[in-house]
Amino acid sequence: MKIKNIVIIALFVFTFININYAQEKLSLNLEQSINLGLKNSYTLHSSKMGVLAAEAKLKEVNTFRLPILDFAASYTRLSKVNPFTITTPFGVFNISPTFFDVYNFKVSLKQPLFTGFKLKSTSEIAEFNSLAAKQDYTKEEKDLIFNIKNSYWNLFKAEKIKKVVNENVGQIKAHLKDVKNLFDQGLATRNDVLKVQVQLAEAKLRQIDAKNAVQLSMVNLDNILVLPLSTEINITEIPSREKQKTQDLSELLQTAYKNRADLKAMNYRINASKKGINLAKSDWFPQVYLSSNYYYSNPNRRILPTRNKFYGTWDVSLSLSFNLWNWGATGDRTTQAKMQYEQTKDFYASLKDVIKLQVTRSYLNVKKALEKMKVAKKSVKEAEENYRVTEDKFENGLVINSELLDAEVALLQSKTNNIQAIVDYNLALASLNKSIGN
């Protein structure tokens, strides 16, 4: 019975492990990876909270322009004192009766009529900041998409290079077997065998590096997609090997100036800082408020004679306040706002220069990557043919061992360069699209 229970438990554990292992495998194309990354990103979520906070701030600021309604209530217990009386020949008269319990209820309404454009400026600043926050979110989103593409294609590259290295190890092993057979027949020297063995050892070292590169690329993609680092992702998409049509440099720059989210955000901040000047100047103007109160009290001191009874009364007032002298503080605040406005304009101009450099660099990188991809593709065909011919000649004793070793190295290098060139071209395109705000 105990053995049966142990077997059942072991099967359950084994099944559970297999289920967990299966859950750690994921097949993704590029679009699925992007969607998953956008969904899981903490950075993007934080940026989204910033947008919502800016929108809430705008709503809060707009409420300052609306009437404010307040309610207050109080109860006061007074100590006992003698009432105020007047004694006359006709008797004693109670002029001011004494009340020991006082109840007050008050409803107040206050409406700003003119604040020197302070509320208007504050609202406009909040609106521009809200629009800037939305553009910040868009920038974060596009940056994340580029980073996902970068990680996705780097994993593809690492896996393909690993495959090429494994093929190279297989070729060298077959080569070593042939050389050993020739050595046994006296047709090859000991040194020929050692050369191939050294080549095999170097290939195995590259194999270890290639395996580690795949693991690191996998972990990096898991991390950016906010997946468990043990998740095994199967790349199901291949990068483009065809030339993609692109605009000329001047058109790309105009597109970037039009589309870049960070440039739009900076432009909104310029507008906000410009409104900040008006906000600073608002203290030079009078502040006008309309206020009204309704009192419901027992006793109500405005009702004479005073009685121990609830009465309702009200008042309406128009108030004006004006800062006559504050030792130049308003002027100093205005100067600060103007300087901040000038700084923001400088940041905008500097950002445009950075964008121009980024677009130009990305454009040149696309051209370079396209040329390298064409050369690398041709190089692979030549290296494959060279290896085929050299291997055939070696088997027929027409070339020495070192020539075949060179052909194997050349084939490995050409295939590696081809994979690198293809991935570099796709990453260069992604970088160009990112630089123009697409």
Order of alpha helices (4+ residues) and beta strands (2+ residues): alpha-beta-alpha-alpha-beta-beta-beta-beta-alpha-alpha-beta-alpha-alpha-beta-beta-alpha-alpha
